[in-house]
């Protein structure tokens, strides 16, 4: 499940909540119990796409053979 960052509009506390993307979140601030919170844009998670595949663990496949069309 994704991790979302929220900021309380009353006490300016920033906190994280894990919930499904399909779930309608009813979030309250853990510090002041206010229901006036705003979802923040999350920080970069540091994913690096390398190689020809979609996953981070995929490596670029180098072929040493030459192809000739006849």
PDB file of N, CA, C and O in Angstrom, chain B, residues numbered from 101:
ATOM      1  N   UNK B 101       0.834  -1.176   0.000  1.00  0.00           N
ATOM      2  CA  UNK B 101       0.000   0.000   0.000  1.00  0.00           C
ATOM      3  C   UNK B 101       0.885   1.248   0.000  1.00  0.00           C
ATOM      4  O   UNK B 101       1.966   1.251   0.589  1.00  0.00           O
ATOM      5  N   UNK B 102       0.422   2.294  -0.657  1.00  0.00           N
ATOM      6  CA  UNK B 102       1.215   3.521  -0.732  1.00  0.00           C
ATOM      7  C   UNK B 102       1.272   4.264   0.601  1.00  0.00           C
ATOM      8  O   UNK B 102       0.386   4.138   1.447  1.00  0.00           O
ATOM      9  N   UNK B 103       2.316   5.022   0.756  1.00  0.00           N
ATOM     10  CA  UNK B 103       2.534   5.849   1.936  1.00  0.00           C
ATOM     11  C   UNK B 103       2.308   7.296   1.529  1.00  0.00           C
ATOM     12  O   UNK B 103       2.937   7.779   0.587  1.00  0.00           O
ATOM     13  N   UNK B 104       1.419   7.992   2.225  1.00  0.00           N
ATOM     14  CA  UNK B 104       1.071   9.364   1.897  1.00  0.00           C
ATOM     15  C   UNK B 104       1.516  10.297   3.014  1.00  0.00           C
ATOM     16  O   UNK B 104       1.462   9.943   4.192  1.00  0.00           O
ATOM     17  N   UNK B 105       1.958  11.496   2.634  1.00  0.00           N
ATOM     18  CA  UNK B 105       2.326  12.534   3.590  1.00  0.00           C
ATOM     19  C   UNK B 105       1.163  13.503   3.723  1.00  0.00           C
ATOM     20  O   UNK B 105       0.563  13.906   2.726  1.00  0.00           O
ATOM     21  N   UNK B 106       0.848  13.874   4.956  1.00  0.00           N
ATOM     22  CA  UNK B 106      -0.218  14.828   5.240  1.00  0.00           C
ATOM     23  C   UNK B 106       0.329  15.931   6.138  1.00  0.00           C
ATOM     24  O   UNK B 106       1.271  15.716   6.901  1.00  0.00           O
ATOM     25  N   UNK B 107      -0.272  17.116   6.038  1.00  0.00           N
ATOM     26  CA  UNK B 107       0.089  18.245   6.887  1.00  0.00           C
ATOM     27  C   UNK B 107      -1.186  18.777   7.523  1.00  0.00           C
ATOM     28  O   UNK B 107      -2.185  19.004   6.841  1.00  0.00           O
ATOM     29  N   UNK B 108      -1.142  18.972   8.833  1.00  0.00           N
ATOM     30  CA  UNK B 108      -2.285  19.500   9.563  1.00  0.00           C
ATOM     31  C   UNK B 108      -2.377  21.003   9.321  1.00  0.00           C
ATOM     32  O   UNK B 108      -1.376  21.713   9.410  1.00  0.00           O
ATOM     33  N   UNK B 109      -3.576  21.485   9.016  1.00  0.00           N
ATOM     34  CA  UNK B 109      -3.774  22.911   8.775  1.00  0.00           C
ATOM     35  C   UNK B 109      -3.844  23.719  10.067  1.00  0.00           C
ATOM     36  O   UNK B 109      -3.697  24.941  10.037  1.00  0.00           O
ATOM     37  N   UNK B 110      -4.065  23.055  11.201  1.00  0.00           N
ATOM     38  CA  UNK B 110      -4.151  23.764  12.481  1.00  0.00           C
ATOM     39  C   UNK B 110      -2.801  23.878  13.182  1.00  0.00           C
ATOM     40  O   UNK B 110      -2.393  24.975  13.564  1.00  0.00           O
ATOM     41  N   UNK B 111      -2.097  22.741  13.356  1.00  0.00           N
ATOM     42  CA  UNK B 111      -0.840  22.770  14.122  1.00  0.00           C
ATOM     43  C   UNK B 111       0.402  22.621  13.243  1.00  0.00           C
ATOM     44  O   UNK B 111       1.518  22.618  13.764  1.00  0.00           O
ATOM     45  N   UNK B 112       0.237  22.497  11.913  1.00  0.00           N
ATOM     46  CA  UNK B 112       1.340  22.371  10.946  1.00  0.00           C
ATOM     47  C   UNK B 112       2.196  21.124  11.142  1.00  0.00           C
ATOM     48  O   UNK B 112       3.336  21.079  10.680  1.00  0.00           O
ATOM     49  N   UNK B 113       1.665  20.123  11.815  1.00  0.00           N
ATOM     50  CA  UNK B 113       2.370  18.855  11.989  1.00  0.00           C
ATOM     51  C   UNK B 113       2.328  18.086  10.670  1.00  0.00           C
ATOM     52  O   UNK B 113       1.290  18.043  10.011  1.00  0.00           O
ATOM     53  N   UNK B 114       3.454  17.477  10.280  1.00  0.00           N
ATOM     54  CA  UNK B 114       3.532  16.659   9.068  1.00  0.00           C
ATOM     55  C   UNK B 114       3.646  15.200   9.508  1.00  0.00           C
ATOM     56  O   UNK B 114       4.483  14.865  10.346  1.00  0.00           O
ATOM     57  N   UNK B 115       2.803  14.333   8.941  1.00  0.00           N
ATOM     58  CA  UNK B 115       2.804  12.926   9.333  1.00  0.00           C
ATOM     59  C   UNK B 115       2.516  12.060   8.122  1.00  0.00           C
ATOM     60  O   UNK B 115       2.055  12.554   7.093  1.00  0.00           O
ATOM     61  N   UNK B 116       2.789  10.757   8.244  1.00  0.00           N
ATOM     62  CA  UNK B 116       2.621   9.795   7.165  1.00  0.00           C
ATOM     63  C   UNK B 116       1.498   8.821   7.498  1.00  0.00           C
ATOM     64  O   UNK B 116       1.326   8.416   8.648  1.00  0.00           O
ATOM     65  N   UNK B 117       0.735   8.453   6.464  1.00  0.00           N
ATOM     66  CA  UNK B 117      -0.364   7.502   6.627  1.00  0.00           C
ATOM     67  C   UNK B 117      -0.304   6.515   5.474  1.00  0.00           C
ATOM     68  O   UNK B 117      -0.092   6.911   4.327  1.00  0.00           O
ATOM     69  N   UNK B 118      -0.489   5.233   5.767  1.00  0.00           N
ATOM     70  CA  UNK B 118      -0.542   4.201   4.744  1.00  0.00           C
ATOM     71  C   UNK B 118      -1.997   3.791   4.542  1.00  0.00           C
ATOM     72  O   UNK B 118      -2.673   3.373   5.482  1.00  0.00           O
ATOM     73  N   UNK B 119      -2.469   3.916   3.298  1.00  0.00           N
ATOM     74  CA  UNK B 119      -3.809   3.455   2.975  1.00  0.00           C
ATOM     75  C   UNK B 119      -3.887   3.164   1.486  1.00  0.00           C
ATOM     76  O   UNK B 119      -3.045   3.607   0.704  1.00  0.00           O
ATOM     77  N   UNK B 120      -4.915   2.408   1.108  1.00  0.00           N
ATOM     78  CA  UNK B 120      -5.107   2.025  -0.284  1.00  0.00           C
ATOM     79  C   UNK B 120      -5.426   3.249  -1.130  1.00  0.00           C
ATOM     80  O   UNK B 120      -6.008   4.217  -0.641  1.00  0.00           O
ATOM     81  N   UNK B 121      -5.042   3.200  -2.399  1.00  0.00           N
ATOM     82  CA  UNK B 121      -5.313   4.306  -3.303  1.00  0.00           C
ATOM     83  C   UNK B 121      -6.813   4.430  -3.577  1.00  0.00           C
ATOM     84  O   UNK B 121      -7.290   5.517  -3.904  1.00  0.00           O
ATOM     85  N   UNK B 122      -7.554   3.340  -3.450  1.00  0.00           N
ATOM     86  CA  UNK B 122      -8.994   3.338  -3.690  1.00  0.00           C
ATOM     87  C   UNK B 122      -9.792   3.747  -2.454  1.00  0.00           C
ATOM     88  O   UNK B 122     -10.978   4.059  -2.560  1.00  0.00           O
ATOM     89  N   UNK B 123      -9.157   3.747  -1.291  1.00  0.00           N
ATOM     90  CA  UNK B 123      -9.833   4.055  -0.037  1.00  0.00           C
ATOM     91  C   UNK B 123     -10.088   5.554   0.082  1.00  0.00           C
ATOM     92  O   UNK B 123      -9.228   6.362  -0.270  1.00  0.00           O
ATOM     93  N   UNK B 124     -11.251   5.922   0.572  1.00  0.00           N
ATOM     94  CA  UNK B 124     -11.553   7.323   0.849  1.00  0.00           C
ATOM     95  C   UNK B 124     -11.004   7.641   2.240  1.00  0.00           C
ATOM     96  O   UNK B 124     -11.585   7.223   3.242  1.00  0.00           O
ATOM     97  N   UNK B 125      -9.897   8.370   2.312  1.00  0.00           N
ATOM     98  CA  UNK B 125      -9.247   8.569   3.614  1.00  0.00           C
ATOM     99  C   UNK B 125     -10.009   9.568   4.489  1.00  0.00           C
ATOM    100  O   UNK B 125     -10.350  10.666   4.049  1.00  0.00           O
ATOM    101  N   UNK B 126     -10.260   9.173   5.705  1.00  0.00           N
ATOM    102  CA  UNK B 126     -10.787  10.090   6.718  1.00  0.00           C
ATOM    103  C   UNK B 126      -9.672  10.235   7.747  1.00  0.00           C
ATOM    104  O   UNK B 126      -9.629   9.521   8.749  1.00  0.00           O
ATOM    105  N   UNK B 127      -8.777  11.173   7.476  1.00  0.00           N
ATOM    106  CA  UNK B 127      -7.541  11.336   8.241  1.00  0.00           C
ATOM    107  C   UNK B 127      -7.709  12.456   9.259  1.00  0.00           C
ATOM    108  O   UNK B 127      -8.264  13.509   8.947  1.00  0.00           O
ATOM    109  N   UNK B 128      -7.230  12.226  10.472  1.00  0.00           N
ATOM    110  CA  UNK B 128      -7.168  13.275  11.478  1.00  0.00           C
ATOM    111  C   UNK B 128      -5.735  13.358  11.983  1.00  0.00           C
ATOM    112  O   UNK B 128      -5.005  12.367  11.985  1.00  0.00           O
ATOM    113  N   UNK B 129      -5.349  14.539  12.406  1.00  0.00           N
ATOM    114  CA  UNK B 129      -3.984  14.788  12.879  1.00  0.00           C
ATOM    115  C   UNK B 129      -3.725  14.002  14.165  1.00  0.00           C
ATOM    116  O   UNK B 129      -4.534  14.062  15.091  1.00  0.00           O
ATOM    117  N   UNK B 130      -2.611  13.263  14.240  1.00  0.00           N
ATOM    118  CA  UNK B 130      -2.317  12.509  15.467  1.00  0.00           C
ATOM    119  C   UNK B 130      -1.928  13.414  16.640  1.00  0.00           C
ATOM    120  O   UNK B 130      -2.010  12.984  17.791  1.00  0.00           O
ATOM    121  N   UNK B 131      -1.509  14.647  16.377  1.00  0.00           N
ATOM    122  CA  UNK B 131      -1.091  15.551  17.453  1.00  0.00           C
ATOM    123  C   UNK B 131      -2.265  16.284  18.092  1.00  0.00           C
ATOM    124  O   UNK B 131      -2.423  16.277  19.313  1.00  0.00           O
ATOM    125  N   UNK B 132      -3.101  16.925  17.241  1.00  0.00           N
ATOM    126  CA  UNK B 132      -4.175  17.756  17.787  1.00  0.00           C
ATOM    127  C   UNK B 132      -5.571  17.215  17.487  1.00  0.00           C
ATOM    128  O   UNK B 132      -6.566  17.819  17.889  1.00  0.00           O
ATOM    129  N   UNK B 133      -5.658  16.071  16.778  1.00  0.00           N
ATOM    130  CA  UNK B 133      -6.924  15.418  16.429  1.00  0.00           C
ATOM    131  C   UNK B 133      -7.812  16.248  15.507  1.00  0.00           C
ATOM    132  O   UNK B 133      -9.014  15.994  15.417  1.00  0.00           O
ATOM    133  N   UNK B 134      -7.241  17.231  14.825  1.00  0.00           N
ATOM    134  CA  UNK B 134      -7.996  18.047  13.881  1.00  0.00           C
ATOM    135  C   UNK B 134      -8.240  17.243  12.603  1.00  0.00           C
ATOM    136  O   UNK B 134      -7.396  16.443  12.198  1.00  0.00           O
ATOM    137  N   UNK B 135      -9.373  17.455  11.982  1.00  0.00           N
ATOM    138  CA  UNK B 135      -9.694  16.775  10.732  1.00  0.00           C
ATOM    139  C   UNK B 135      -9.317  17.603   9.513  1.00  0.00           C
ATOM    140  O   UNK B 135      -9.576  17.190   8.382  1.00  0.00           O
ATOM    141  N   UNK B 136      -8.710  18.762   9.727  1.00  0.00           N
ATOM    142  CA  UNK B 136      -8.327  19.642   8.625  1.00  0.00           C
ATOM    143  C   UNK B 136      -6.889  19.351   8.210  1.00  0.00           C
ATOM    144  O   UNK B 136      -5.951  19.995   8.681  1.00  0.00           O
ATOM    145  N   UNK B 137      -6.730  18.375   7.323  1.00  0.00           N
ATOM    146  CA  UNK B 137      -5.399  17.990   6.862  1.00  0.00           C
ATOM    147  C   UNK B 137      -5.340  18.095   5.339  1.00  0.00           C
ATOM    148  O   UNK B 137      -6.357  17.994   4.654  1.00  0.00           O
ATOM    149  N   UNK B 138      -4.130  18.299   4.830  1.00  0.00           N
ATOM    150  CA  UNK B 138      -3.893  18.409   3.396  1.00  0.00           C
ATOM    151  C   UNK B 138      -2.865  17.372   2.995  1.00  0.00           C
ATOM    152  O   UNK B 138      -1.832  17.229   3.649  1.00  0.00           O
ATOM    153  N   UNK B 139      -3.146  16.640   1.912  1.00  0.00           N
ATOM    154  CA  UNK B 139      -2.185  15.658   1.423  1.00  0.00           C
ATOM    155  C   UNK B 139      -1.091  16.380   0.662  1.00  0.00           C
ATOM    156  O   UNK B 139      -1.373  17.225  -0.187  1.00  0.00           O
ATOM    157  N   UNK B 140       0.157  16.052   0.962  1.00  0.00           N
ATOM    158  CA  UNK B 140       1.312  16.671   0.342  1.00  0.00           C
ATOM    159  C   UNK B 140       1.814  15.829  -0.814  1.00  0.00           C
ATOM    160  O   UNK B 140       1.546  14.630  -0.884  1.00  0.00           O
ATOM    161  N   UNK B 141       2.533  16.454  -1.710  1.00  0.00           N
ATOM    162  CA  UNK B 141       3.197  15.721  -2.781  1.00  0.00           C
ATOM    163  C   UNK B 141       4.406  15.047  -2.156  1.00  0.00           C
ATOM    164  O   UNK B 141       5.228  15.698  -1.512  1.00  0.00           O
ATOM    165  N   UNK B 142       4.510  13.736  -2.350  1.00  0.00           N
ATOM    166  CA  UNK B 142       5.578  12.962  -1.716  1.00  0.00           C
ATOM    167  C   UNK B 142       6.939  13.283  -2.302  1.00  0.00           C
ATOM    168  O   UNK B 142       7.058  13.746  -3.436  1.00  0.00           O
ATOM    169  N   UNK B 143       7.948  13.028  -1.512  1.00  0.00           N
ATOM    170  CA  UNK B 143       9.317  13.259  -1.948  1.00  0.00           C
ATOM    171  C   UNK B 143       9.761  12.154  -2.903  1.00  0.00           C
ATOM    172  O   UNK B 143       9.108  11.116  -3.009  1.00  0.00           O
ATOM    173  N   UNK B 144      10.852  12.382  -3.583  1.00  0.00           N
ATOM    174  CA  UNK B 144      11.384  11.414  -4.533  1.00  0.00           C
ATOM    175  C   UNK B 144      11.853  10.172  -3.785  1.00  0.00           C
ATOM    176  O   UNK B 144      12.509  10.279  -2.748  1.00  0.00           O
ATOM    177  N   UNK B 145      11.521   9.006  -4.304  1.00  0.00           N
ATOM    178  CA  UNK B 145      11.888   7.763  -3.633  1.00  0.00           C
ATOM    179  C   UNK B 145      13.194   7.178  -4.153  1.00  0.00           C
ATOM    180  O   UNK B 145      13.658   6.164  -3.629  1.00  0.00           O
ATOM    181  N   UNK B 146      13.791   7.779  -5.153  1.00  0.00           N
ATOM    182  CA  UNK B 146      15.102   7.350  -5.611  1.00  0.00           C
ATOM    183  C   UNK B 146      15.110   6.137  -6.513  1.00  0.00           C
ATOM    184  O   UNK B 146      16.046   5.340  -6.445  1.00  0.00           O
ATOM    185  N   UNK B 147      14.120   5.965  -7.343  1.00  0.00           N
ATOM    186  CA  UNK B 147      14.096   4.835  -8.266  1.00  0.00           C
ATOM    187  C   UNK B 147      14.969   5.179  -9.471  1.00  0.00           C
ATOM    188  O   UNK B 147      14.856   6.263 -10.043  1.00  0.00           O
ATOM    189  N   UNK B 148      15.824   4.258  -9.841  1.00  0.00           N
ATOM    190  CA  UNK B 148      16.690   4.446 -11.003  1.00  0.00           C
ATOM    191  C   UNK B 148      16.402   3.342 -12.000  1.00  0.00           C
ATOM    192  O   UNK B 148      16.597   2.165 -11.700  1.00  0.00           O
ATOM    193  N   UNK B 149      15.939   3.712 -13.182  1.00  0.00           N
ATOM    194  CA  UNK B 149      15.656   2.735 -14.218  1.00  0.00           C
ATOM    195  C   UNK B 149      16.888   2.585 -15.092  1.00  0.00           C
ATOM    196  O   UNK B 149      17.291   3.525 -15.777  1.00  0.00           O
ATOM    197  N   UNK B 150      17.479   1.412 -15.066  1.00  0.00           N
ATOM    198  CA  UNK B 150      18.681   1.129 -15.838  1.00  0.00           C
ATOM    199  C   UNK B 150      18.438  -0.118 -16.663  1.00  0.00           C
ATOM    200  O   UNK B 150      17.759  -1.043 -16.217  1.00  0.00           O
ATOM    201  N   UNK B 151      18.977  -0.143 -17.838  1.00  0.00           N
ATOM    202  CA  UNK B 151      18.837  -1.320 -18.678  1.00  0.00           C
ATOM    203  C   UNK B 151      17.600  -1.258 -19.537  1.00  0.00           C
ATOM    204  O   UNK B 151      16.952  -0.216 -19.644  1.00  0.00           O
ATOM    205  N   UNK B 152      17.280  -2.367 -20.143  1.00  0.00           N
ATOM    206  CA  UNK B 152      16.182  -2.404 -21.094  1.00  0.00           C
ATOM    207  C   UNK B 152      14.855  -2.786 -20.446  1.00  0.00           C
ATOM    208  O   UNK B 152      13.806  -2.640 -21.073  1.00  0.00           O
ATOM    209  N   UNK B 153      14.877  -3.266 -19.221  1.00  0.00           N
ATOM    210  CA  UNK B 153      13.663  -3.742 -18.579  1.00  0.00           C
ATOM    211  C   UNK B 153      12.975  -2.677 -17.760  1.00  0.00           C
ATOM    212  O   UNK B 153      13.466  -1.554 -17.643  1.00  0.00           O
ATOM    213  N   UNK B 154      11.835  -3.031 -17.191  1.00  0.00           N
ATOM    214  CA  UNK B 154      11.048  -2.115 -16.394  1.00  0.00           C
ATOM    215  C   UNK B 154      11.510  -2.076 -14.944  1.00  0.00           C
ATOM    216  O   UNK B 154      11.442  -1.026 -14.305  1.00  0.00           O
ATOM    217  N   UNK B 155      11.975  -3.195 -14.417  1.00  0.00           N
ATOM    218  CA  UNK B 155      12.317  -3.287 -13.013  1.00  0.00           C
ATOM    219  C   UNK B 155      13.727  -2.791 -12.754  1.00  0.00           C
ATOM    220  O   UNK B 155      14.576  -2.843 -13.644  1.00  0.00           O
ATOM    221  N   UNK B 156      13.983  -2.314 -11.550  1.00  0.00           N
ATOM    222  CA  UNK B 156      15.292  -1.809 -11.166  1.00  0.00           C
ATOM    223  C   UNK B 156      16.342  -2.906 -11.225  1.00  0.00           C
ATOM    224  O   UNK B 156      17.511  -2.629 -11.493  1.00  0.00           O
ATOM    225  N   UNK B 157      15.939  -4.159 -10.976  1.00  0.00           N
ATOM    226  CA  UNK B 157      16.894  -5.266 -10.945  1.00  0.00           C
ATOM    227  C   UNK B 157      17.288  -5.758 -12.327  1.00  0.00           C
ATOM    228  O   UNK B 157      18.226  -6.546 -12.449  1.00  0.00           O
ATOM    229  N   UNK B 158      16.593  -5.312 -13.378  1.00  0.00           N
ATOM    230  CA  UNK B 158      16.947  -5.727 -14.734  1.00  0.00           C
ATOM    231  C   UNK B 158      18.267  -5.094 -15.144  1.00  0.00           C
ATOM    232  O   UNK B 158      18.530  -3.927 -14.851  1.00  0.00           O
ATOM    233  N   UNK B 159      19.071  -5.859 -15.810  1.00  0.00           N
ATOM    234  CA  UNK B 159      20.371  -5.385 -16.294  1.00  0.00           C
ATOM    235  C   UNK B 159      20.321  -5.285 -17.809  1.00  0.00           C
ATOM    236  O   UNK B 159      19.547  -5.972 -18.475  1.00  0.00           O
ATOM    237  N   UNK B 160      21.152  -4.427 -18.322  1.00  0.00           N
ATOM    238  CA  UNK B 160      21.236  -4.292 -19.771  1.00  0.00           C
ATOM    239  C   UNK B 160      21.928  -5.516 -20.334  1.00  0.00           C
ATOM    240  O   UNK B 160      22.993  -5.908 -19.857  1.00  0.00           O
ATOM    241  N   UNK B 161      21.328  -6.121 -21.344  1.00  0.00           N
ATOM    242  CA  UNK B 161      21.895  -7.316 -21.950  1.00  0.00           C
ATOM    243  C   UNK B 161      22.718  -6.900 -23.163  1.00  0.00           C
ATOM    244  O   UNK B 161      22.195  -6.333 -24.122  1.00  0.00           O
ATOM    245  N   UNK B 162      23.997  -7.189 -23.106  1.00  0.00           N
ATOM    246  CA  UNK B 162      24.878  -6.860 -24.217  1.00  0.00           C
ATOM    247  C   UNK B 162      25.108  -8.115 -25.050  1.00  0.00           C
ATOM    248  O   UNK B 162      25.413  -9.183 -24.519  1.00  0.00           O
ATOM    249  N   UNK B 163      24.959  -7.971 -26.349  1.00  0.00           N
ATOM    250  CA  UNK B 163      25.192  -9.101 -27.237  1.00  0.00           C
ATOM    251  C   UNK B 163      26.501  -8.872 -27.959  1.00  0.00           C
ATOM    252  O   UNK B 163      26.741  -7.791 -28.498  1.00  0.00           O
ATOM    253  N   UNK B 164      27.337  -9.876 -27.971  1.00  0.00           N
ATOM    254  CA  UNK B 164      28.635  -9.750 -28.610  1.00  0.00           C
ATOM    255  C   UNK B 164      28.604 -10.291 -30.050  1.00  0.00           C
ATOM    256  O   UNK B 164      29.552 -10.085 -30.808  1.00  0.00           O
ATOM    257  N   UNK B 165      27.530 -10.973 -30.421  1.00  0.00           N
ATOM    258  CA  UNK B 165      27.462 -11.515 -31.774  1.00  0.00           C
ATOM    259  C   UNK B 165      26.933 -10.444 -32.731  1.00  0.00           C
ATOM    260  O   UNK B 165      26.108  -9.609 -32.361  1.00  0.00           O
ATOM    261  N   UNK B 166      27.421 -10.489 -33.948  1.00  0.00           N
ATOM    262  CA  UNK B 166      26.961  -9.545 -34.969  1.00  0.00           C
ATOM    263  C   UNK B 166      25.929 -10.226 -35.833  1.00  0.00           C
ATOM    264  O   UNK B 166      26.070 -11.401 -36.173  1.00  0.00           O
ATOM    265  N   UNK B 167      24.905  -9.502 -36.185  1.00  0.00           N
ATOM    266  CA  UNK B 167      23.868 -10.101 -37.024  1.00  0.00           C
ATOM    267  C   UNK B 167      24.071  -9.672 -38.459  1.00  0.00           C
ATOM    268  O   UNK B 167      24.389  -8.517 -38.743  1.00  0.00           O
ATOM    269  N   UNK B 168      23.881 -10.618 -39.357  1.00  0.00           N
ATOM    270  CA  UNK B 168      24.015 -10.320 -40.789  1.00  0.00           C
ATOM    271  C   UNK B 168      22.730 -10.738 -41.479  1.00  0.00           C
ATOM    272  O   UNK B 168      22.243 -11.851 -41.286  1.00  0.00           O
ATOM    273  N   UNK B 169      22.204  -9.867 -42.259  1.00  0.00           N
ATOM    274  CA  UNK B 169      20.967 -10.149 -42.988  1.00  0.00           C
ATOM    275  C   UNK B 169      21.316 -10.647 -44.394  1.00  0.00           C
ATOM    276  O   UNK B 169      21.962  -9.927 -45.155  1.00  0.00           O
ATOM    277  N   UNK B 170      20.905 -11.847 -44.742  1.00  0.00           N
ATOM    278  CA  UNK B 170      21.181 -12.402 -46.074  1.00  0.00           C
ATOM    279  C   UNK B 170      19.938 -12.690 -46.825  1.00  0.00           C
ATOM    280  O   UNK B 170      19.998 -13.160 -47.961  1.00  0.00           O
TER     281      UNK B 170
END
